[in-house]
Amino acid sequence: MMIHETTFRPVPRDHAGKDVGPAACGWQPIVCRPTPWFLPLTAVVVVASVSACGGSTPNRGPRVAVHGAVTLDGRPLQAAVIAFHCGDAEHEVIVTAEVENGRYAIEASDGPWAGQVRVAFHPKSIPEEQFDAAMEEAARRRRPPKLTVMEIPPHYGSQPAWTIQLTEGDDNQFDFDLTTGR
């Protein structure tokens, strides 16, 4: 594909101000020539973009399995999301898993990378279908919907509250006890 540079000039008008040139917009091209300098510049931009999107991240090493229990004020946390923050701030990757009935588990193929990992917790989203069904039921009964919301103290999600060391080949079991501060 050849890139062209075009220079425009005003279209001539007659004494009444009416266009006498072929372009109705008031401008017409006077020069149309290839610009070969633009092609190498485009190539440099494309190569830089591709390398910035994936080639510059460091080798993270092996991924590991991790599992454990999560309690809130001593009772199993029913529903939440556990987030493992891997890497430094510049190359951070977050691996998540669902906490159900106080347990979580991630296989090595989907797990975080071995090394120092920061851990945070977030409330689990309600599936859209479940939310819609509860709202329809509430509208039909003319009562507020019965939705169970699992409250996790905000400080567990705003910044990772724990730092753990995951090792390759070990049984990476980590149990967490969250408290509401009551």
Backbone bond lengths (Angstrom), bond angles and torsions (degrees), N, CA, C in turn:
res aa  C-N    CA-C-N  psi(-1)  N-CA   C-N-CA  omega(-1)  CA-C   N-CA-C  phi
1 M - - - 1.452 - - 1.531 108.32 -
2 M 1.294 116.95 132.43 1.463 122.17 -179.36 1.525 108.37 -104.97
3 I 1.313 116.30 130.38 1.461 122.21 177.26 1.523 107.45 -89.62
4 H 1.311 115.75 137.22 1.461 120.26 -179.84 1.515 110.41 -116.12
5 E 1.292 114.85 146.97 1.459 121.45 174.83 1.522 106.38 -107.18
6 T 1.302 115.93 131.39 1.459 119.67 -179.08 1.519 109.38 -123.27
7 T 1.307 116.43 134.16 1.454 122.19 175.68 1.522 107.56 -109.44
8 F 1.329 116.60 137.50 1.460 120.63 -178.46 1.523 110.45 -112.32
9 R 1.330 114.43 154.10 1.455 120.50 174.01 1.519 107.44 -135.55
10 P 1.307 117.92 159.31 1.465 120.12 179.44 1.525 110.92 -62.64
11 V 1.328 114.48 145.37 1.463 120.48 176.46 1.526 108.14 -78.68
12 P 1.335 116.93 136.75 1.467 118.45 177.99 1.532 111.41 -63.79
13 R 1.320 116.00 145.53 1.462 121.80 178.50 1.533 108.08 -123.71
14 D 1.324 114.96 152.68 1.467 118.21 177.55 1.524 109.43 -82.53
15 H 1.350 117.26 -177.12 1.461 121.43 -175.89 1.527 112.93 -64.67
16 A 1.336 119.03 -18.20 1.463 122.28 178.35 1.529 111.51 -91.42
17 G 1.332 117.41 -2.63 1.457 121.03 -179.98 1.510 113.77 89.51
18 K 1.337 117.61 7.34 1.450 121.80 -179.20 1.528 109.51 -86.05
19 D 1.385 116.27 138.70 1.460 120.48 178.15 1.523 110.30 -61.27
20 V 1.326 114.80 134.54 1.459 119.42 174.18 1.528 110.68 -112.40
21 G 1.357 116.42 -5.48 1.466 121.12 178.31 1.522 110.56 -89.62
22 P 1.339 117.06 174.71 1.454 120.96 -175.86 1.533 114.08 -75.78
23 A 1.315 119.31 -19.67 1.466 120.37 -176.32 1.519 110.43 -92.22
24 A 1.333 115.77 129.97 1.460 119.96 -179.15 1.524 111.86 -81.04
25 C 1.311 117.52 -16.29 1.462 120.32 -175.88 1.521 112.84 -83.61
26 G 1.309 118.85 -6.30 1.450 120.97 177.99 1.510 114.12 99.08
27 W 1.340 118.87 -3.32 1.458 122.27 179.26 1.521 108.92 -133.70
28 Q 1.317 116.31 150.08 1.461 119.65 175.38 1.523 109.03 -142.96
29 P 1.337 118.04 149.48 1.458 120.04 -178.72 1.523 111.51 -70.87
30 I 1.342 115.59 142.74 1.462 118.67 174.60 1.523 110.94 -115.74
31 V 1.347 118.09 -23.97 1.455 121.07 179.52 1.523 107.95 -137.40
32 C 1.304 116.51 136.02 1.452 120.75 175.65 1.521 106.70 -139.65
33 R 1.352 116.56 105.46 1.460 119.25 -177.13 1.531 109.72 -136.65
34 P 1.316 116.99 151.07 1.467 120.33 177.66 1.526 110.41 -67.35
35 T 1.309 116.72 147.96 1.462 121.20 177.13 1.527 108.66 -121.59
36 P 1.318 117.73 90.85 1.459 120.54 -176.56 1.530 113.74 -67.28
37 W 1.321 120.23 -21.78 1.463 122.10 179.33 1.523 111.95 -65.79
38 F 1.328 117.65 -24.03 1.453 121.84 -176.88 1.533 111.64 -72.59
39 L 1.336 117.41 -32.00 1.461 120.76 -177.34 1.529 112.77 -64.01
40 P 1.340 120.55 -48.09 1.469 118.50 177.15 1.530 112.55 -62.11
41 L 1.322 116.95 -36.02 1.456 120.12 177.98 1.528 110.22 -62.26
42 T 1.318 117.15 -42.99 1.461 121.70 177.94 1.522 110.38 -61.53
43 A 1.321 117.27 -43.06 1.465 121.08 179.49 1.522 111.04 -61.43
44 V 1.318 117.95 -41.91 1.465 121.58 179.39 1.528 110.25 -63.20
45 V 1.320 117.64 -43.50 1.461 121.50 -179.90 1.525 110.57 -63.72
46 V 1.325 117.95 -42.83 1.464 121.44 -179.86 1.525 110.61 -64.12
47 V 1.321 118.15 -46.23 1.469 121.71 179.93 1.525 110.46 -62.41
48 A 1.312 117.75 -43.00 1.466 121.06 179.45 1.525 110.67 -63.55
49 S 1.323 117.58 -39.98 1.459 121.18 179.76 1.515 111.27 -65.08
50 V 1.313 117.35 -44.68 1.459 121.18 -178.65 1.522 110.68 -64.93
51 S 1.316 117.53 -43.44 1.462 119.22 -178.45 1.526 111.25 -68.83
52 A 1.313 118.50 -30.78 1.464 121.22 179.34 1.518 111.59 -73.27
53 C 1.331 117.94 -24.67 1.456 120.86 -176.54 1.521 113.63 -81.49
54 G 1.289 119.57 -17.35 1.452 117.05 -177.95 1.502 114.31 -160.93
55 G 1.282 118.21 -25.79 1.446 119.81 -173.86 1.508 114.38 -78.49
56 S 1.319 119.23 -15.73 1.456 120.05 -173.85 1.528 113.40 -96.18
57 T 1.339 118.59 -2.78 1.454 119.30 -179.93 1.520 109.85 -76.99
58 P 1.327 117.66 144.19 1.453 120.35 -176.60 1.524 112.00 -72.70
59 N 1.336 116.30 159.66 1.451 121.48 174.65 1.522 107.80 -69.45
60 R 1.302 117.61 121.33 1.456 121.58 -173.67 1.528 112.93 -87.94
61 G 1.308 118.70 -15.04 1.453 120.47 -177.94 1.515 111.56 86.66
62 P 1.344 116.98 -162.35 1.465 120.11 -174.72 1.525 112.68 -78.30
63 R 1.329 114.02 148.98 1.459 120.17 172.43 1.521 107.66 -88.18
64 V 1.318 116.44 152.59 1.461 120.62 -176.72 1.523 110.95 -131.32
65 A 1.336 114.90 155.60 1.459 120.78 173.60 1.528 108.05 -81.72
66 V 1.314 115.55 149.25 1.466 120.96 177.30 1.528 107.98 -147.97
67 H 1.331 116.27 143.56 1.465 120.90 -179.50 1.520 108.88 -153.19
68 G 1.336 115.21 168.12 1.453 118.41 178.26 1.510 112.71 166.51
69 A 1.324 114.44 -169.00 1.456 122.57 -178.82 1.526 109.31 -117.10
70 V 1.339 115.06 151.04 1.462 120.79 177.96 1.526 107.67 -133.44
71 T 1.319 115.80 127.30 1.457 120.40 177.17 1.521 109.72 -121.76
72 L 1.331 114.67 154.59 1.462 121.96 174.18 1.518 106.12 -124.14
73 D 1.320 116.21 115.13 1.467 122.24 -175.58 1.532 111.26 53.88
74 G 1.330 116.08 40.40 1.459 121.58 175.51 1.515 115.85 84.72
75 R 1.333 118.68 -6.24 1.469 121.39 179.23 1.519 109.44 -110.42
76 P 1.347 118.59 148.73 1.467 120.70 -179.12 1.531 111.48 -56.30
77 L 1.310 115.99 131.54 1.466 121.59 177.05 1.523 107.42 -72.76
78 Q 1.325 116.81 121.15 1.461 120.74 -171.51 1.524 114.00 -73.49
79 A 1.314 117.73 -42.43 1.468 120.16 -176.60 1.522 109.44 -153.60
80 A 1.324 115.69 126.07 1.468 121.54 178.82 1.525 108.21 -166.19
81 V 1.307 115.27 -179.46 1.465 122.26 174.10 1.519 107.07 -124.99
82 I 1.328 116.30 128.53 1.459 121.45 175.01 1.527 107.04 -99.32
83 A 1.323 116.29 134.28 1.469 121.60 -177.00 1.522 109.48 -121.08
84 F 1.334 115.62 125.21 1.464 122.20 176.91 1.522 107.67 -102.35
85 H 1.324 117.24 115.39 1.465 123.09 -179.19 1.524 108.04 -92.30
86 C 1.332 116.42 107.90 1.470 122.52 -176.48 1.522 109.74 -102.86
87 G 1.313 117.17 140.25 1.458 121.38 175.45 1.513 112.33 89.69
88 D 1.336 114.00 179.56 1.462 119.97 179.63 1.523 109.88 -87.52
89 A 1.311 116.88 178.83 1.465 121.49 -176.36 1.523 112.12 -61.10
90 E 1.331 117.25 -32.80 1.463 120.48 -177.65 1.528 112.30 -74.96
91 H 1.329 117.66 -32.83 1.466 121.73 -176.62 1.527 111.42 -125.83
92 E 1.320 117.73 38.57 1.457 121.57 -176.39 1.521 111.73 -72.01
93 V 1.337 115.13 136.69 1.457 122.77 173.08 1.519 106.12 -125.99
94 I 1.325 116.47 136.05 1.460 120.56 -179.50 1.523 108.51 -110.88
95 V 1.333 116.24 123.89 1.460 123.01 177.28 1.522 106.45 -108.33
96 T 1.340 116.81 129.99 1.464 119.93 -176.46 1.525 111.61 -120.72
97 A 1.328 114.80 158.49 1.463 122.48 173.89 1.520 107.61 -147.82
98 E 1.314 115.67 156.49 1.459 120.21 177.75 1.518 110.22 -86.43
99 V 1.323 114.89 140.59 1.459 121.78 171.88 1.521 105.64 -100.24
100 E 1.333 116.75 122.79 1.464 121.31 178.33 1.520 108.86 -132.39
101 N 1.318 115.47 129.86 1.464 121.83 -179.78 1.528 112.04 51.76
102 G 1.314 115.96 39.22 1.453 121.20 175.04 1.520 115.92 80.19
103 R 1.335 119.27 8.98 1.466 122.04 -177.79 1.526 110.52 -129.91
104 Y 1.323 115.65 149.84 1.465 122.31 172.59 1.525 108.17 -141.11
105 A 1.322 116.67 154.07 1.469 121.75 176.69 1.520 108.60 -158.61
106 I 1.325 115.24 138.37 1.468 121.64 175.76 1.525 107.06 -131.23
107 E 1.322 116.21 129.90 1.466 121.48 175.46 1.522 109.47 -71.64
108 A 1.320 116.76 157.76 1.467 121.21 -178.68 1.527 112.07 -60.41
109 S 1.333 118.21 -34.04 1.470 120.30 -178.30 1.525 112.40 -63.57
110 D 1.327 117.50 -27.60 1.468 122.07 179.58 1.522 112.48 -112.52
111 G 1.316 117.48 0.27 1.452 121.90 -170.62 1.511 115.27 -79.25
112 P 1.323 114.96 176.34 1.466 120.21 176.78 1.531 110.01 -72.95
113 W 1.322 115.88 169.28 1.460 121.30 179.86 1.520 109.53 -83.74
114 A 1.330 115.83 149.79 1.462 121.10 176.58 1.524 108.86 -60.80
115 G 1.314 115.66 145.99 1.460 120.70 -179.72 1.513 110.84 127.06
116 Q 1.313 115.12 -166.48 1.457 120.94 -179.48 1.526 109.31 -78.14
117 V 1.330 115.85 128.19 1.465 122.84 -175.41 1.525 108.42 -132.33
118 R 1.330 116.26 139.91 1.463 121.77 176.19 1.534 108.32 -99.38
119 V 1.338 116.62 142.73 1.466 121.49 -173.12 1.527 110.67 -120.84
120 A 1.341 115.67 134.82 1.469 122.53 176.49 1.528 108.64 -134.52
121 F 1.320 116.60 163.54 1.460 122.31 178.34 1.521 109.55 -128.13
122 H 1.344 115.44 144.30 1.465 122.01 179.78 1.526 109.02 -135.64
123 P 1.334 117.78 151.65 1.465 119.45 174.74 1.528 110.26 -62.66
124 K 1.309 115.68 147.34 1.464 120.95 178.18 1.523 108.55 -84.44
125 S 1.310 116.94 137.25 1.463 121.61 178.60 1.526 110.25 -71.17
126 I 1.315 115.56 148.20 1.457 121.25 174.28 1.523 107.09 -83.34
127 P 1.343 118.57 131.06 1.470 119.54 177.41 1.526 110.57 -57.48
128 E 1.319 116.13 142.38 1.462 121.68 -176.10 1.526 111.77 -56.99
129 E 1.331 117.15 -40.27 1.466 120.70 -179.38 1.527 110.75 -62.86
130 Q 1.335 116.57 -42.03 1.462 121.04 179.38 1.527 110.46 -65.76
131 F 1.319 117.14 -41.27 1.460 121.37 178.66 1.528 110.40 -63.47
132 D 1.355 116.61 -47.67 1.468 120.53 179.90 1.525 111.41 -60.78
133 A 1.332 117.24 -42.29 1.463 120.70 179.69 1.527 110.76 -63.66
134 A 1.316 117.54 -41.69 1.466 121.00 179.02 1.524 110.98 -65.25
135 M 1.319 117.49 -39.10 1.467 120.78 179.39 1.527 110.90 -68.14
136 E 1.336 117.50 -40.62 1.468 120.65 177.66 1.527 110.78 -63.87
137 E 1.326 116.37 -43.21 1.465 121.12 178.26 1.529 110.21 -62.32
138 A 1.317 117.48 -41.85 1.464 121.56 179.08 1.522 110.84 -64.59
139 A 1.323 117.43 -40.28 1.467 120.79 179.02 1.529 110.22 -66.06
140 R 1.333 116.09 -40.63 1.457 120.17 -179.37 1.535 110.63 -66.60
141 R 1.327 117.39 -39.41 1.462 122.00 -178.79 1.521 112.49 -86.90
142 R 1.323 116.74 -11.46 1.464 123.18 -176.91 1.533 111.60 58.50
143 R 1.316 114.62 43.47 1.463 122.19 177.78 1.522 108.23 -137.87
144 P 1.309 117.02 157.64 1.470 119.01 177.44 1.528 110.71 -59.78
145 P 1.322 116.59 148.91 1.466 119.28 -178.96 1.528 111.60 -68.15
146 K 1.332 115.09 149.46 1.461 120.63 176.24 1.526 108.03 -96.46
147 L 1.295 115.55 92.22 1.460 121.64 177.36 1.517 108.37 -119.05
148 T 1.308 116.17 132.17 1.456 120.28 177.42 1.518 108.19 -91.08
149 V 1.298 115.82 121.91 1.458 120.87 178.48 1.521 107.48 -110.65
150 M 1.314 115.63 123.63 1.457 120.17 178.38 1.506 107.76 -88.88
151 E 1.297 115.82 113.88 1.459 119.48 -178.37 1.517 110.39 -87.63
152 I 1.304 115.38 124.39 1.456 122.08 174.08 1.517 105.72 -112.34
153 P 1.311 117.85 127.51 1.464 119.11 178.87 1.529 110.80 -51.63
154 P 1.339 117.47 132.84 1.468 121.57 -172.70 1.526 114.76 -57.07
155 H 1.323 117.59 -29.87 1.470 118.29 -177.01 1.528 112.57 -66.76
156 Y 1.339 118.77 -16.30 1.464 120.35 177.10 1.526 112.01 -77.85
157 G 1.318 117.76 -17.97 1.462 120.57 -179.01 1.507 114.34 -108.06
158 S 1.342 117.29 -26.44 1.464 119.31 -176.54 1.524 111.77 -70.13
159 Q 1.304 117.60 -37.81 1.469 123.24 176.34 1.523 107.32 -137.76
160 P 1.324 118.17 139.16 1.466 118.69 176.48 1.531 110.46 -55.47
161 A 1.339 116.24 128.41 1.462 121.48 -174.43 1.529 113.31 -90.07
162 W 1.328 117.79 -20.36 1.460 121.67 -178.58 1.514 109.94 -126.65
163 T 1.323 115.06 152.36 1.456 122.08 169.54 1.521 106.20 -123.68
164 I 1.345 115.87 125.99 1.460 120.76 -178.99 1.524 109.37 -124.60
165 Q 1.322 116.17 162.16 1.463 122.05 178.46 1.527 108.13 -112.47
166 L 1.335 117.09 113.84 1.458 121.95 177.55 1.521 108.53 -96.29
167 T 1.333 116.69 134.34 1.462 120.08 -178.59 1.518 110.67 -123.66
168 E 1.314 115.26 144.70 1.460 121.83 179.79 1.527 109.02 -69.76
169 G 1.325 116.07 135.95 1.452 121.02 175.88 1.518 114.64 84.72
170 D 1.315 119.46 -12.82 1.463 121.94 179.68 1.522 110.74 -92.22
171 D 1.335 114.86 164.08 1.459 120.81 173.04 1.526 106.76 -83.17
172 N 1.305 115.84 95.47 1.461 121.37 -176.72 1.528 109.56 -80.29
173 Q 1.327 115.77 80.01 1.459 120.99 176.91 1.517 108.32 -104.83
174 F 1.329 114.50 123.76 1.460 120.48 179.10 1.523 108.49 -132.99
175 D 1.317 115.80 124.03 1.457 122.41 177.96 1.524 108.15 -105.19
176 F 1.331 115.46 141.93 1.462 121.05 -177.08 1.521 109.34 -126.74
177 D 1.330 116.78 135.57 1.456 122.16 176.57 1.521 108.32 -116.85
178 L 1.317 116.13 108.37 1.458 121.99 178.59 1.526 108.25 -90.88
179 T 1.314 116.65 147.65 1.464 120.59 177.26 1.526 109.33 -129.77
180 T 1.331 114.68 146.60 1.464 119.49 178.84 1.514 111.33 -88.01
181 G 1.325 117.20 -9.47 1.456 120.19 178.93 1.508 113.16 87.32
182 R 1.325 116.59 11.21 1.470 119.72 178.62 1.489 111.24 -72.81
